[in-house]
Amino acid sequence: MSKMTISSKTPNGLRSMAAKAIERAARADPDAQPLSEIDLKRMKRTPQAKIIRRALELTQEEFAARYHIPVGTLRDWEQGRTQPDQPARAYLTLIARDPDHVTRTLNPEPDI
């Protein structure tokens, strides 16, 4: 016996909605209104540690060692257990914009 039942109200399975009908239905929902340009401008982008790390093609351990961040802290940020504080967000922004410069600053070549 099949567990799948199809309502007699929808003869060939689900009824598809036209794109305009979907848009109209979505806009009618007061809890799901799109963000305005003003809303988008006032929202701050938080640098995402995991995205930065993956873009640099580093493991968590490599990223943590290179940028002097405790591995546990990095894992907490990436898994959403904690959020970086303001100084850490600024630091992540610097890493995202110029990772090589940050690396050279933190790990200078020894003078011979």
Residue frames relative to the residue before (quaternion, step in Angstrom):
aa qw qx qy qz dx dy dz
M 1.0000 0.0000 0.0000 0.0000 0.00 0.00 0.00
S 0.3977 -0.7345 0.5066 0.2139 3.57 -0.86 0.97
K 0.3841 -0.7207 0.5316 0.2246 3.55 -1.04 0.81
M 0.6074 0.5727 -0.3518 0.4234 3.57 1.23 -0.33
T 0.0300 -0.7862 0.6172 0.0024 3.53 -0.83 0.99
I 0.2010 -0.7590 0.6091 0.1115 3.51 -1.08 0.73
S 0.4707 -0.6868 0.4805 0.2754 3.54 -0.80 1.01
S 0.5077 -0.6444 0.4765 0.3162 3.54 -1.08 0.68
K 0.5820 0.5956 -0.3668 0.4148 3.60 1.26 -0.32
T 0.7496 0.2971 -0.1887 0.5605 3.57 1.16 -0.46
P 0.2770 -0.8266 0.4587 0.1721 3.55 0.11 1.23
N 0.8256 0.1667 -0.1446 0.5193 3.73 0.50 -0.59
G 0.7533 -0.3073 0.1903 0.5495 3.57 0.78 0.95
L 0.7965 -0.2529 0.2056 0.5093 3.55 -0.97 -0.82
R 0.3945 -0.6797 0.5588 0.2647 3.52 -1.13 0.67
S 0.3270 -0.7430 0.5430 0.2149 3.55 -0.85 0.85
M 0.3112 -0.7294 0.5812 0.1828 3.53 -1.18 0.64
A 0.4851 -0.6290 0.5163 0.3202 3.52 -1.12 0.63
A 0.6581 -0.5274 0.3595 0.3994 3.58 -1.17 0.54
K 0.6554 0.5112 -0.3187 0.4556 3.60 0.96 -0.79
A 0.6422 0.5140 -0.3225 0.4684 3.58 1.04 -0.74
I 0.6240 0.5245 -0.3324 0.4744 3.58 1.04 -0.74
E 0.6518 0.5149 -0.3035 0.4669 3.58 0.92 -0.94
R 0.6594 0.5139 -0.2980 0.4607 3.59 0.92 -0.94
A 0.6666 0.4965 -0.2974 0.4697 3.59 0.95 -0.89
A 0.6571 0.5077 -0.3130 0.4610 3.59 0.96 -0.82
R 0.6883 0.4766 -0.2826 0.4682 3.60 0.91 -0.85
A 0.6126 0.5552 -0.3491 0.4412 3.60 1.19 -0.45
D 0.6090 0.5460 -0.3506 0.4563 3.60 1.22 -0.39
P 0.3411 -0.7812 0.4809 0.2052 3.64 -0.40 1.17
D 0.6758 0.4970 -0.2979 0.4556 3.62 1.17 -0.45
A 0.7459 0.3652 -0.2049 0.5179 3.59 1.23 -0.15
Q 0.2310 0.7926 -0.5309 0.1911 3.55 0.92 0.86
P 0.5123 -0.6443 0.4605 0.3321 3.60 -1.02 0.72
L 0.5455 -0.6062 0.4661 0.3430 3.54 -1.21 0.52
S 0.4035 -0.6954 0.5388 0.2517 3.55 -1.07 0.77
E 0.6782 -0.4578 0.3675 0.4421 3.57 -1.29 0.15
I 0.6328 0.5312 -0.3276 0.4584 3.60 1.02 -0.78
D 0.6346 0.5245 -0.3235 0.4664 3.59 1.00 -0.86
L 0.6758 0.5033 -0.2953 0.4503 3.57 0.89 -0.94
K 0.6645 0.5134 -0.3074 0.4476 3.60 0.99 -0.79
R 0.7092 0.4577 -0.2798 0.4574 3.60 0.98 -0.75
M 0.5899 0.5589 -0.3709 0.4495 3.58 1.24 -0.28
K 0.2975 -0.7512 0.5646 0.1682 3.55 -0.93 0.91
R 0.3813 -0.6923 0.5607 0.2468 3.53 -1.04 0.79
T 0.2221 -0.7574 0.6013 0.1245 3.53 -0.81 1.01
P 0.4281 -0.6937 0.4995 0.2931 3.60 -0.75 0.94
Q 0.2922 -0.7638 0.5569 0.1453 3.55 -0.91 0.96
A 0.4334 -0.7355 0.4608 0.2424 3.57 -0.47 1.23
K 0.6689 0.5160 -0.3109 0.4355 3.59 0.89 -0.88
I 0.6498 0.5099 -0.3153 0.4673 3.59 0.98 -0.82
I 0.6455 0.5103 -0.3162 0.4722 3.57 0.97 -0.87
R 0.6695 0.5119 -0.2982 0.4481 3.57 0.87 -0.97
R 0.6799 0.4833 -0.2937 0.4668 3.57 0.91 -0.89
A 0.6220 0.5378 -0.3414 0.4554 3.59 1.05 -0.74
L 0.6940 0.4432 -0.2611 0.5038 3.58 1.13 -0.66
E 0.3579 -0.7685 0.4539 0.2745 3.56 1.39 -0.04
L 0.4367 0.6713 -0.4684 0.3732 3.56 0.91 1.00
T 0.4607 -0.6213 0.5423 0.3281 3.55 -1.21 0.51
Q 0.6734 -0.4627 0.3592 0.4511 3.57 -1.24 0.17
E 0.6619 0.5149 -0.3093 0.4484 3.57 0.93 -0.89
E 0.6614 0.5050 -0.3056 0.4629 3.61 0.95 -0.88
F 0.6577 0.5082 -0.3041 0.4655 3.57 0.92 -0.94
A 0.6621 0.5132 -0.3024 0.4547 3.58 0.90 -0.95
A 0.6803 0.4816 -0.2949 0.4672 3.59 0.90 -0.88
R 0.6733 0.5155 -0.3040 0.4342 3.58 0.87 -0.94
Y 0.8048 0.2851 -0.1264 0.5050 3.58 0.91 -0.91
H 0.4651 -0.7328 0.4073 0.2842 3.58 1.31 0.45
I 0.4185 0.6502 -0.5002 0.3898 3.56 0.88 1.06
P 0.4761 -0.6575 0.4817 0.3302 3.64 -0.79 0.84
V 0.5515 -0.6399 0.4254 0.3245 3.58 -0.92 0.96
G 0.6466 0.5286 -0.3247 0.4440 3.59 0.94 -0.82
T 0.6369 0.5149 -0.3244 0.4733 3.58 1.02 -0.78
L 0.6472 0.5164 -0.3134 0.4650 3.57 0.93 -0.90
R 0.6582 0.5017 -0.3114 0.4671 3.61 0.92 -0.85
D 0.6317 0.5272 -0.3325 0.4609 3.58 0.99 -0.78
W 0.6480 0.5044 -0.3187 0.4734 3.60 0.96 -0.83
E 0.7029 0.4877 -0.2753 0.4385 3.57 0.82 -1.01
Q 0.7333 0.4060 -0.2311 0.4940 3.58 1.03 -0.71
G 0.5285 -0.6869 0.3754 0.3284 3.57 1.29 0.15
R 0.4059 0.7142 -0.4837 0.3021 3.59 1.19 0.30
T 0.7767 0.0346 -0.0252 0.6285 3.56 1.14 -0.68
Q 0.3558 -0.6995 0.5748 0.2318 3.54 -1.31 0.34
P 0.5290 -0.6075 0.4657 0.3662 3.60 -1.05 0.63
D 0.4327 -0.6718 0.5261 0.2909 3.59 -1.04 0.74
Q 0.7637 -0.4035 0.2376 0.4444 3.59 -1.28 0.13
P 0.6760 0.4656 -0.3265 0.4686 3.67 0.79 -0.81
A 0.6500 0.5102 -0.3212 0.4627 3.60 0.99 -0.76
R 0.6231 0.5232 -0.3411 0.4709 3.61 1.04 -0.71
A 0.6376 0.5125 -0.3247 0.4747 3.58 1.01 -0.81
Y 0.6446 0.5212 -0.3104 0.4653 3.58 0.99 -0.85
L 0.6584 0.4970 -0.3076 0.4742 3.60 0.93 -0.85
T 0.6150 0.5356 -0.3437 0.4656 3.58 1.07 -0.68
L 0.6412 0.5107 -0.3188 0.4758 3.60 0.98 -0.82
I 0.6464 0.5102 -0.3196 0.4688 3.58 0.93 -0.87
A 0.6645 0.5116 -0.3104 0.4476 3.59 0.91 -0.89
R 0.7151 0.4663 -0.2618 0.4502 3.60 0.94 -0.85
D 0.8162 -0.0287 0.0565 0.5743 3.61 0.92 -0.81
P 0.1089 -0.8531 0.5072 0.0554 3.58 0.45 1.19
D 0.6388 0.5366 -0.3402 0.4339 3.60 1.01 -0.72
H 0.6434 0.5196 -0.3237 0.4597 3.58 0.97 -0.81
V 0.6482 0.5040 -0.3186 0.4736 3.59 0.95 -0.86
T 0.6415 0.5216 -0.3235 0.4602 3.60 0.97 -0.83
R 0.6705 0.4922 -0.3013 0.4663 3.61 0.90 -0.92
T 0.6504 0.5203 -0.3180 0.4529 3.57 1.02 -0.78
L 0.7229 0.4423 -0.2469 0.4699 3.58 0.91 -0.88
N 0.7915 0.2127 -0.0823 0.5670 3.57 1.10 -0.73
P 0.0340 -0.8394 0.5422 0.0172 3.62 0.47 1.10
E 0.5389 -0.6011 0.4838 0.3379 3.53 -1.22 0.63
P 0.4388 -0.6868 0.4956 0.3003 3.63 -0.87 0.80
D 0.4616 -0.6634 0.5173 0.2816 3.56 -1.09 0.79
I 0.2340 -0.7750 0.5736 0.1248 3.56 -0.93 0.90
